[in-house]
Amino acid sequence: MLGRRAKILHTLSDTFWLLALAVVVMFAFFIALGAFKPGDVAGVTIAVAVLAVLWVAHAVWAARHQDPHDRAAIRARERRGF
């Protein structure tokens, strides 16, 4: 049961960070289109900026703590005899 809960929490965490990135990109897209000016929606601009900084911090943290070895590639090489 504990492994299942950890897997669900990991999936929810990945989903949150993907949605955060989507919000930041969508905001930048609408700014680029000229749909609104960032000064007109200062609260939303600040919120999206904070979300962007949090996403970058998370991406840097995840990159530093990620295993540099791809286990699937290692397994495939071992299976082929390399």
VENKAMO-V646892 format. One record per run of one state. SS is the DSSP state (~ for helix, > for strand, _ for the rest). FROM is the first residue (numbers start at 1). LEN is the number of residues. Records with the same first field share a line. If there is no record, write none. Layout:
SS: FROM-LEN, FROM-LEN
//
This chain:
_: 1-1, 34-8, 65-6, 81-2
~: 2-32, 42-23, 71-10
//
